[in-house]
Amino acid sequence: MIVPNLMVTDMGRSIAFYRDIIGLTLTMTVSPDHEVDWPGDGDDAAFATFDWDGARLMLQTVASLADELAVFSANQVPTPAGI
């Protein structure tokens, strides 16, 4: 199974879109401090997962992704352009 991980700049708006507009079920959120919430509400989340009839989707903030990938620095962060 391929599970896309989309980079987002506004997690609150992104969660609202996928949950409230598209209809996916928010299954888990992770705070910037790596605290997991099942399923969570998305407040201040750095990472979130969704489910819809067996399909999965992950969202991750730009800052969280930059923290995880050594190729990025404080001056060079990933951009969601073109995604």
Helices and strands as residue ranges (DSSP letters): E 5-8, H 11-16, I 17-22, E 25-30, E 36-37, E 47-52, E 55-61, H 62-68
